[in-house]
């Protein structure tokens, strides 16, 4: 059974948890957005660069 407390002493802690969760969601969104924007460059530098390097060796 769930216990519901209406004690005002918990309000600052709950507010901090809400703020922390919003901050965490915003940071995660920025990281995923940055990864999505730079994925093409990473693909070109790492995978295509390896293929070109392999062709130069042969």
C-alpha positions in Angstrom: 0.0 0.0 0.0 1.3 3.4 -0.9 1.9 5.9 1.9 1.1 9.5 1.0 2.7 12.2 3.1 1.5 15.8 3.0 4.4 16.9 5.3 5.7 20.4 4.1 9.2 19.5 5.2 9.6 17.2 2.2 8.7 20.0 -0.3 12.3 21.4 -0.8 13.6 17.9 -1.4 10.8 17.1 -3.9 11.5 20.4 -5.7 15.2 19.6 -5.9 14.4 16.2 -7.3 12.1 17.7 -10.0 14.8 20.3 -10.9 17.5 17.6 -11.1 15.3 15.4 -13.3 14.6 18.3 -15.7 18.4 19.1 -15.8 19.2 15.5 -16.5 16.7 15.3 -19.3 18.0 18.5 -20.8 21.6 17.3 -20.7 20.7 14.0 -22.2 18.8 15.7 -25.0 21.8 17.9 -25.8 24.2 15.0 -25.9 21.9 13.0 -28.2 21.4 16.0 -30.4 25.1 16.7 -30.6 25.8 13.0 -31.5 23.1 13.1 -34.2 24.6 16.2 -35.7 28.2 14.9 -35.8 27.5 11.3 -36.7 28.1 11.9 -40.4 31.5 13.4 -39.7 32.5 10.5 -37.3 31.4 8.0 -40.0 33.5 9.7 -42.6 36.6 10.2 -40.4 36.6 6.7 -38.9 35.1 4.2 -41.3 35.8 5.8 -44.6 39.3 6.8 -43.4 40.0 3.2 -42.6 38.9 2.0 -46.0 41.0 4.6 -47.8 44.0 3.8 -45.6 43.5 0.1 -46.4 43.4 0.8 -50.1 46.7 2.8 -49.9 48.5 0.0 -48.1 47.5 -2.6 -50.8 
